[in-house]
């Protein structure tokens, strides 16, 4: 039986497949986000220009997404605020 210990140093950069697995999304989702310029920051590296993601930037982007999500940020949850009164329209 081989000892499959975790490497002491984790990779700082992830390719698209590993980034998708790390984030729990699909490779296609990352490509669509990249095309629309709305997902986590990425860069091209190497002579072939492979798309890579920095692990620390992925963590930061995921953290930002949790902050703007009303389900995980109670400040943004509309159920935690008092109901607003509608303004009555005046007849013209």
Secondary structure, 3 states (H helix, E strand, C coil): CCCCCCCCCCCCEEEHHHHHHHHCCCHHHHHHHHHHCCCCCCEEECCCCEEEEEHHHHHHHHHHHHHCCCCCCCCCCHHHCCCCCCCCCCCC
